[in-house]
Amino acid sequence: MGIIKKIINKASLRIIISLLPFLMTAGCQKVINVDLNNAAPRIVIEGLINDRRGPYSITLTKSGSYFNQPELPSVSGAEVTITDNTGTTDTLKETAPGIYLTSRTKGIPGRTYTLKVLSENIEYKGTSTMLNHVDIDSLTLVKSEFQRIDLGGNNHNRIHYEIHCFFRDPPQKNFYRFKVFKNDSINTQSYRLYDDQYTNGEETELRVSGAEAGSTYRIELQSIDQPTYGYYRTLSDLIFSNPLFGSTPANPNTNLSNGSLGYFGAAAISSKTIVITDSLINSVK
């Protein structure tokens, strides 16, 4: 499934802002016209190679209206190849409209991969290097208590449980994408990102809040290069920003050429699983 679902096209948004002063029955209204970016449909390329067993997929679509196009049209009939720095070239096969699968590519840390897409006589190119594999050392369940004050001024102690993920960050500069699966379903922390600006070469701890009894959590740590991190960072900012009160939406950063959208990345993946049982919860102090 593609990550980019809506790209801004030419439009005009009329925002009605009602100003309602305190204890006044009549408000005033102001009309604001916001002209959004003008953008012709462009190819959207999405693909990630990892150090687990393939095949890996490249998805090709076309961008559409930011407001009224929930599904992006697929791009079929393209020539798609991936070459690594050892000289291995893989010509991908289209197995479904807009979905192209590898057959020879192996994800190996330290290798650099170059994607080429030829569609409608235009070539698009992207390059990504797979960083070293970083193992998750352990997952620990921790009890956290906090106070909540209700409207009556009464204090209530609330207890919840967190999963703490520990790993040793290597001494070189590293970037991570942190994914959390609950009962094999991705949750809202899918887009959590982390760089080692303040923890380079140190034991590092990341937290997942809201662990529930009876659920199984799989924590996935992806080591990614800086261009891939930049794409996810700007994508996350776009997804979680308020389109009415923030700045005009913009496209995420990309490492792809010729005006294409999306990203091509490589990631080394480590994962661990923890089952939240009643006995585990009772053992946590």
C-alpha positions, 0 to 999 in steps of 0.5 A, a space after each residue: 500500500 502506498 504511503 503518499 495518498 494525497 498530493 496537492 493540486 491547484 485549488 482554492 480553500 475558503 476558510 470561514 473563521 467565526 469569532 465568538 467573543 465571550 458572552 456575546 450572541 453575535 459573532 463576526 466572520 472573515 473569509 480567507 482565500 488560500 491558493 494551494 500549490 499548482 502541481 501537474 500529476 507526477 509519478 510517485 515511487 515507493 520502495 524499501 529494501 531490507 536485510 531480510 529475505 525478499 522479494 522486495 517491491 517497488 510501487 508506482 502511482 501517479 499523484 492526484 488531487 489533495 482533496 478529492 482523490 482517495 486512490 492514486 492511479 497505478 503506473 503500469 508498463 514501466 521498466 524497473 531495475 535495481 543495481 547494487 555496488 557489486 554489479 548485480 542488476 535485477 530487472 523487476 517484474 510487474 506482478 499487479 498494476 503498479 507493483 514491481 517485485 525483485 528476483 535477484 536483489 539481496 539486502 546486505 548491510 554496507 551495500 549501495 542500491 540504485 533504482 532506475 525507473 523508465 516510464 513514458 520515456 522519462 527515467 527516474 533514479 534514486 540511491 540508498 545505502 544500507 547501514 549496519 544492522 543494530 540489534 535490539 538487546 531487550 524489551 522490558 515492561 515498566 509500570 508508570 503512575 501519574 496523577 490526573 486532576 478532574 474538573 472538581 479538583 480531585 486527584 486520581 492516580 492512574 497506572 499504565 504500562 510501557 514497553 522499554 526497548 534497549 539497544 546499543 547505538 554504534 559510534 557512527 552517525 545513525 538514523 532509525 525508524 521505530 515501528 510497533 506492531 500490536 497483535 501483528 497490526 501496525 499502530 500509530 507509532 509506525 512513524 516514530 523516528 529517531 537519530 542519535 544526535 545525543 546518544 551516539 555510541 551509547 546504550 539507548 532506550 526508546 519507550 512504547 506507552 499503553 501496553 495492554 494485557 493479553 496483547 503481543 507486541 513486536 518492536 521493529 528497529 530499522 537502521 536507515 540512511 539520512 535521505 530515507 530519514 529525511 523523507 519519513 521526517 517530512 512525511 510525518 510532519 505532513 501527516 500530523 500537521 493541522 491543514 487548517 491552522 498550519 502552513 500550506 502543505 508541501 511534498 515530503 523530501 525525496 531522494 529521487 530525480 526528475 521531479 518524481 515523488 516518494 522515496 527509495 530506501 534501504 534498511 537493516 531491521 532488528 525486531 523482538 517480541 514481548 507478550 503482555 500476560 497477567 503474570 508479567 504485569 503482576 511481576 512488575 513493581 
